[in-house]
Amino acid sequence: MWPRHCSPCSPNSTGATRAAALNFLARQAWRARDSDDRFGAARVWWRITGDADTAVDVLVPELAPLRAGVADPLVLPVVRLLGAIGGPAAAAVPVLTAARAAGRRYGGDIVRDEEFCLAVDTAVGSIVGDTVAGTS
């Protein structure tokens, strides 16, 4: 995508190059048809810009399979990223707590299910903990 000598992360890059890279990521996040691409763009967007709100707007819809009782392979990384984002990801808490309270098995086997449940508990704790800490 970017030639090595003008990569947006290289010391030789200009503000314009970085701005172009961010614009590209924003377009990817909203226009990508593939969930993996949207997830990747949202993750990079948040890591580079610190703009959690934009990333969360892209990530929360990726939890939709949980409402149907399914956890596709992308759900676990999305849950973990939302937990890393913390308080600004509060919009995900209702979906995550409902999935956890449903008592379903999401991982296909016990090991993966326990990994999923731990990720949800950790993410909700991080999100709610940051939200509470941010309001006090």
N, C-alpha and C positions, 0 to 999 in steps of 0.2 A: 504494500500500500504506500508507504513513505520510503523514499530512498534513504539509505542509512545516513548520508551526509546532511540531509535536511530533515531528519526526524524531529518531531515536535519536542522530544525529550533531550535532544543533543545540545551540547553547550553552544553550538553554532546556530541554533534556531533563533528566529526573530519572534517578536511579539505577534506579527502577522501570521507566521507559520503556526504558532501555538493557537491563535484564534481560529485559524482554518481547521486545525485538528479538533478543537472543541465543537465547532459548528458541525463537523462531520459526525462526531460522537452523538450530538444531540439529534441529528437527523436519523442516525442508526437506531437510537433508543426509541423513537416514536414511529418510525416507518417500517422497521424490520418486521417481516412476516413471521420469522422464525423466533420462537421463544428464547433459544440459546443466544441469538444475536442481540435481542432486547436486553436479556440479563447481562451479557458481557458489556454492552454499551452503558447500561445503567451503573454497573460496578465500576467501570473505568471513569465514568463521569463523576461519580461520588468521590472516588479516590483522588482524582486530579483537582476537582473544583471545590470539594467539600459541600456541594449543594445537595443536601439530603432530600429536600422536598421533591426535586425533580426525579431523583433516583427512586424514591418511594412511589411516586406516581406511576412509574414504569413497572416496579416490582410487585406491588400489591395485586394487580390483575393476574400475575403469574401464579397466585395462590388459588385461583378459581377451581382447579381440579380437586382441592380439598373439600369444597362444598359438595362435590359429587361423591365423596368418599374414596378418592383416588389420589395417590401421591406419585406423580410421574417423576422420572429421574431428576428433573430440574428443581423440584420443590425443595429438596433438602438444601442445596446451595442458596436458594432464594431465602429460605428461613434463616440460614446462618448469616447471610449478608444483612438482612433486616435487623437481626440481633446486634450485629456489629455497628450498624447505623445508630441504634439506640432510640432515644425518645422521639426523634422526628418520625419514626416508623410506627407511631401509635395507631395509625389507620389499619395496621395488620393485626392488631391484638384480637379483635372480635373473631376473625377468621381462624387465627391460631388457637385461641382458647376453645372455640367450638369444635375444631378438629380434635383437639386433645381430649375434650370431654365426651366425644362421641363413642369412645371405647372401641373404635375400629382398629384393625391392623392395617397399617399403611405401607410397611416395608417389604411385604412379600414373604419374609421369614422373621423369626423372632429377633435375630441380631440386627437386621436393618430396621425393624420396627422400633426397637429400643434406641437405636441411634437417632431415628426421627423424633421420638418422644423426648429424648434428652435435648436435641437441638431446639425443639419447640419450647420446652421449659426454660432453657437458657436464653433464647431470644425474647420470650415474654418477660422474663426477669430483668433482662437488660433494658428492654424498651420501657417497661413500667417503672423500673428503678430510676432510669434517666428522666422520665417524665415527672415522677414525684420529686426528684432532686432538683429539677429545673423550676418547679413551682414553689419551692420553699425558700 
